[in-house]
Amino acid sequence: MPSADIDFGYSDADFRRVRQIAMAEAGISLPETKKNLVYSRLSRRIRETGYPSFNSYLDFVVTKAGEKERDKLICAITTNVTSFFREGHHFEHLHDVVLPQIARNLKAGGMGRLWSGACSTGQEAWSMAMTTMDVIPDAPSLDMKILGTDINRDVVDVGRRGVYLSQDLNAIPSTMKKKWVVEDKDEPGYSMITGEIRELPVFNILNLNSNWPIRKKFDAIFCRNVVIYFSAETREALWKRLADQLVPGGYLYVGHSERVERQDECNLTAESSTIYRKRG
Ligand SMILES: C[S@@+](CC[C@H](N)C(=O)[O-])C[C@H]1O[C@@H](n2cnc3c(N)ncnc32)[C@H](O)[C@@H]1O
């Protein structure tokens, strides 16, 4: 990195400390190639918090009082890129295969549960909700819920609010958009998700690599475009835990560049390269 770009001293030891914090807090593995990216993302935080150096900032981050800033550090080194109906074939599968079965279960007095496990700003969970309403129009009055979780408090708040730049909502199929999206009169250029669909998703903060206070099993879990940050070991352990959290015959959807390697250990069978079904 040219020295003109450097505002704060940044040594190999500083990078090693960030690596340790990221791994211990969120299971995030930072390869050597991310050294400059970490500098540019964290120097912004250091400027905002007013610490004079990387070292003093990191000294604070690891203290009890630095807990909130530790979260901000994790958020700064991950990306929240997402969109409505991203990787559309997953929503087609949800629509054609999973939701008709859930509809039958609901009709028989059972329940339906879907989980967006790293939901970022909520587009994934809202896309699941719109797909659900298409197949099960009375879902809000039945025992049907969609859980959206992420480690980052700020993005979870955005998801819960359900207000987005109007242009971002263009990715929603037009019939669904007509039903569930209205312009936000208070914020020009923004639109919001509206109507009874709002009863389906529940948004919460959750670190995938910590304990999950979740008792119910899910019919389908979307855990997409997040394990790319994790070490192979953390990733394999997470797949196993997610599979355990599925009902027999439930589905796990992963991101386009992600794979479950040890399917037998997880009791999963691949239906396609990014869709896995729990056996039994
Ligand atoms: C690229 S976004 C993916 C959003 C969405 N799943 C999609 O595919 O469009 C990755 C998200 O993973 C979240 N994340 C990173 N580490 C996490 C962890 N340990 N637990 C939960 N979420 C995490 C980030 O905060 C970010 O919002």
The ligand as an SDF file (V2000), in Angstrom:
LIG
                    3D

 27 29  0  0  0  0  0  0  0  0999 V2000
  -23.3570  -10.8790    1.6230 C   0  0  0  0  0  0  0  0  0  0  0  0
  -24.5550  -10.7990    2.9020 S   0  0  0  0  0  0  0  0  0  0  0  0
  -25.6640  -12.1000    2.3750 C   0  0  0  0  0  0  0  0  0  0  0  0
  -27.1200  -11.6920    2.4670 C   0  0  0  0  0  0  0  0  0  0  0  0
  -28.1160  -12.7080    1.9040 C   0  0  0  0  0  0  0  0  0  0  0  0
  -28.0550  -13.9650    2.6070 N   0  0  0  0  0  0  0  0  0  0  0  0
  -27.9120  -12.9170    0.4250 C   0  0  0  0  0  0  0  0  0  0  0  0
  -27.4220  -13.9700    0.0180 O   0  0  0  0  0  0  0  0  0  0  0  0
  -28.2490  -12.0020   -0.3450 O   0  0  0  0  0  0  0  0  0  0  0  0
  -23.6630  -11.5670    4.2590 C   0  0  0  0  0  0  0  0  0  0  0  0
  -24.2850  -11.2890    5.6180 C   0  0  0  0  0  0  0  0  0  0  0  0
  -23.7280  -12.2090    6.5590 O   0  0  0  0  0  0  0  0  0  0  0  0
  -23.6850  -11.5590    7.8140 C   0  0  0  0  0  0  0  0  0  0  0  0
  -22.7700  -12.3000    8.7080 N   0  0  0  0  0  0  0  0  0  0  0  0
  -21.4030  -12.3720    8.6810 C   0  0  0  0  0  0  0  0  0  0  0  0
  -20.9460  -13.1570    9.6780 N   0  0  0  0  0  0  0  0  0  0  0  0
  -22.0540  -13.6070   10.3400 C   0  0  0  0  0  0  0  0  0  0  0  0
  -22.2430  -14.4580   11.4640 C   0  0  0  0  0  0  0  0  0  0  0  0
  -21.2040  -15.0200   12.1180 N   0  0  0  0  0  0  0  0  0  0  0  0
  -23.5150  -14.6930   11.8810 N   0  0  0  0  0  0  0  0  0  0  0  0
  -24.5740  -14.1400   11.2380 C   0  0  0  0  0  0  0  0  0  0  0  0
  -24.4500  -13.3210   10.1720 N   0  0  0  0  0  0  0  0  0  0  0  0
  -23.2150  -13.0660    9.7200 C   0  0  0  0  0  0  0  0  0  0  0  0
  -23.2110  -10.1500    7.4620 C   0  0  0  0  0  0  0  0  0  0  0  0
  -23.5390   -9.2310    8.4880 O   0  0  0  0  0  0  0  0  0  0  0  0
  -23.9820   -9.8970    6.1470 C   0  0  0  0  0  0  0  0  0  0  0  0
  -25.1800   -9.2100    6.3780 O   0  0  0  0  0  0  0  0  0  0  0  0
  1  2  1  0
  2  3  1  0
  2 10  1  0
  3  4  1  0
  4  5  1  0
  5  6  1  0
  5  7  1  0
  7  8  2  0
  7  9  1  0
 10 11  1  0
 11 12  1  0
 11 26  1  0
 12 13  1  0
 13 14  1  0
 13 24  1  0
 14 15  1  0
 14 23  1  0
 15 16  2  0
 16 17  1  0
 17 18  1  0
 17 23  2  0
 18 19  1  0
 18 20  2  0
 20 21  1  0
 21 22  2  0
 22 23  1  0
 24 25  1  0
 24 26  1  0
 26 27  1  0
M  CHG  2   2   1   9  -1
M  END
$$$$
